[in-house]
Amino acid sequence: MRTTQLTTGALAALATSALIGLGAATPANALTAAPRTGEPTTTHEVGNLLECTGTWKGRDVYASLYENRTYGNTIQILIGDDDDQVGGSRNVKDDFIEAKQVHGSLEIGRKRAVVEGHASRAGKKTAVHEEHDDAGQHITVDGFHRRLANDLTLTWRKKTVPLVCDNAFFYNLQVTKEDTTGD
């Protein structure tokens, strides 16, 4: 599983591709590229990411709670990494973290899976600057991350297991996209 911190631009691409792979609906604006007018577009993106792993009855677990005030919130849970893998994702209106309490739920295999516990900002801000090209656009990301200290569990089919969330942070970023196709 991933343990490096990702920028919001990479997270949006990752979340979108993961959701499409699962056949889940995604917010229309999460799939929309910057207008091809030649003028750069800039968004201010703020939110939280908790990417967690664990083991449920000997099966690998991946859980992601992604909040983005610009593009919306998405929960994704996968159990198993073989032909019997179950999981899903969905977009939600409400934030997953409220007053340091974490709660997200998703129906998997006709049973409700719940990620819950607590998370709070900890440590110093870490500056973020990234530039990359993707889908005919040059994307520049500037801002900061701040680690989220956390203690989370996953409950599914009446069994609760601890989650390890090495990739957990608050972010506040400015994302600028410029057309590179020369239209």
C-alpha positions in Angstrom: 0.0 0.0 0.0 1.0 3.6 -0.5 2.8 5.4 2.3 4.0 8.6 0.7 2.1 11.8 0.9 0.3 12.8 -2.3 -0.7 16.2 -3.5 -4.3 17.0 -4.1 -3.9 16.9 -7.9 -2.5 13.4 -7.6 -5.2 12.5 -5.1 -8.0 13.7 -7.4 -6.5 11.6 -10.3 -6.1 8.6 -8.0 -9.5 8.9 -6.5 -11.1 9.3 -9.9 -9.3 6.4 -11.5 -10.0 4.2 -8.5 -13.7 5.1 -8.5 -14.1 4.5 -12.2 -12.4 1.1 -11.8 -15.0 0.2 -9.2 -17.8 1.5 -11.5 -18.8 4.1 -8.9 -20.3 7.4 -9.7 -18.0 10.4 -9.5 -18.9 14.1 -9.2 -19.0 15.6 -12.6 -16.6 18.4 -11.6 -14.0 15.8 -10.5 -13.8 14.5 -14.1 -13.8 17.9 -15.8 -10.5 19.3 -17.0 -9.7 22.9 -17.1 -11.3 24.8 -19.9 -9.2 24.7 -23.1 -9.2 28.5 -23.5 -5.5 29.0 -23.1 -6.0 30.8 -19.8 -4.9 29.0 -16.7 -7.5 28.0 -14.1 -6.7 28.0 -10.4 -8.6 26.3 -7.6 -8.1 26.5 -3.8 -8.4 23.0 -2.4 -8.7 22.3 1.3 -9.4 19.0 2.9 -8.2 15.8 4.7 -6.9 12.5 3.5 -6.8 9.3 5.6 -5.4 6.3 3.7 -5.4 3.2 5.9 -4.5 -0.4 5.8 -5.3 -3.3 8.1 -6.2 -7.0 8.2 -9.7 -8.4 8.5 -9.9 -12.2 9.1 -6.5 -12.6 7.3 -7.5 -10.5 4.3 -5.8 -7.2 3.4 -7.9 -4.0 4.0 -7.6 -0.7 2.3 -9.7 2.3 3.4 -9.6 5.8 2.1 -11.5 8.8 3.5 -10.9 11.8 1.1 -12.4 15.2 1.8 -12.0 18.0 -0.7 -14.1 21.2 -0.2 -13.8 21.9 -3.9 -14.6 18.5 -5.4 -16.4 16.7 -2.7 -15.8 13.8 -0.3 -15.3 10.1 -1.2 -15.0 7.0 0.9 -13.4 3.8 -0.5 -13.0 0.5 1.2 -11.5 -2.7 -0.3 -11.3 -6.0 1.5 -9.0 -8.7 0.1 -6.6 -8.5 -2.8 -7.6 -11.6 -4.8 -10.5 -12.8 -7.0 -12.8 -12.7 -3.9 -12.1 -9.0 -3.3 -15.1 -7.0 -2.2 -15.4 -3.3 -1.8 -16.8 -0.1 -3.1 -16.8 3.6 -3.0 -19.3 6.5 -2.8 -19.3 10.2 -2.7 -20.8 11.8 0.3 -22.0 15.3 1.2 -20.8 15.5 4.8 -17.2 15.6 6.0 -15.7 12.5 7.6 -14.0 14.4 10.4 -16.2 16.5 12.7 -14.7 17.9 16.0 -11.8 15.4 15.7 -14.2 12.4 15.4 -14.0 10.3 12.3 -17.0 8.4 10.8 -17.5 7.0 7.4 -19.7 4.1 6.2 -20.2 2.1 3.1 -22.3 -0.9 2.1 -20.0 -3.8 1.1 -21.4 -7.2 0.2 -24.8 -6.2 1.6 -23.3 -5.4 5.0 -22.4 -2.0 6.4 -18.6 -1.3 6.8 -17.8 1.5 9.2 -14.5 3.4 9.6 -14.5 5.4 12.9 -12.2 6.8 15.6 -10.5 10.1 15.9 -8.0 12.3 14.0 -6.4 15.6 14.7 -3.9 17.9 13.1 -0.4 17.4 14.6 3.1 18.7 14.1 4.3 21.5 11.8 3.0 22.4 8.4 5.0 20.9 5.5 5.4 23.0 2.4 4.2 21.5 -0.9 5.3 22.4 -4.4 4.8 20.1 -7.3 4.7 20.5 -11.1 3.7 17.8 -13.5 2.0 17.3 -16.9 -1.2 15.3 -17.2 -3.8 15.0 -20.0 -2.6 18.0 -22.0 -2.3 20.2 -18.9 0.6 21.6 -16.9 -0.4 21.4 -13.2 1.3 23.4 -10.5 0.4 22.7 -6.8 1.5 25.0 -4.0 0.5 25.1 -0.3 1.0 22.9 2.7 0.2 19.6 4.4 -0.1 18.9 8.1 0.0 15.4 9.5 -3.2 13.9 11.1 -2.6 11.9 14.2 -5.2 9.2 14.2 -6.6 6.1 15.8 -9.2 4.4 13.5 -10.9 1.0 13.2 -13.0 -0.8 10.6 -16.1 -2.7 11.6 -17.6 -5.1 9.0 -19.7 -8.2 9.6 -19.6 -7.8 13.4 -15.8 -7.8 13.5 -13.8 -4.7 14.4 -10.1 -4.4 13.4 -7.5 -1.6 13.9 -6.4 0.4 10.9 -2.9 1.9 10.3 -3.1 5.2 8.5 0.4 6.2 7.6 -0.8 8.5 4.8 -3.0 10.9 6.8 -2.9 14.6 6.4 -4.8 17.9 6.2 -4.0 19.9 3.1 -4.5 23.5 1.9 -3.4 23.9 -1.7 -3.6 26.2 -4.7 -3.8 24.1 -7.9 -3.2 25.8 -11.2 -3.9 24.1 -14.5 -2.7 25.4 -17.9 -3.4 23.9 -21.3 -0.3 22.6 -23.0 -1.8 21.5 -26.3 -1.5 24.9 -27.9 -5.1 25.3 -28.9 
